[in-house]
Amino acid sequence: MKLEATVVFKLHANSLAEAGAVLDHVLGRAHERDDIEVGRVDLTTPPGATPVSLPAVPTPAEHRPGEPHADGMDAS
């Protein structure tokens, strides 16, 4: 069975870098699984906050488990 789901994470971080590190870790774990495909990541900030944007998420063909992430860290 194939299922598509939208998942919402709410997190508090002291900086955008800290929040990005948490999201990178979560997405890295998802990429390690053969049964999960990350299709899209949207980021919103609270009203009145400075808008931010994220770089494109690598497609499964661009990233395989065990390969280094863009930040040079190994996914395993």
Secondary structure, DSSP 8 states (H G I E B T S, - for coil): -------------SSHHHHHHHHHHHHHHHHH-TT-----------TTS----------TTT--TTSB-TTS-B--
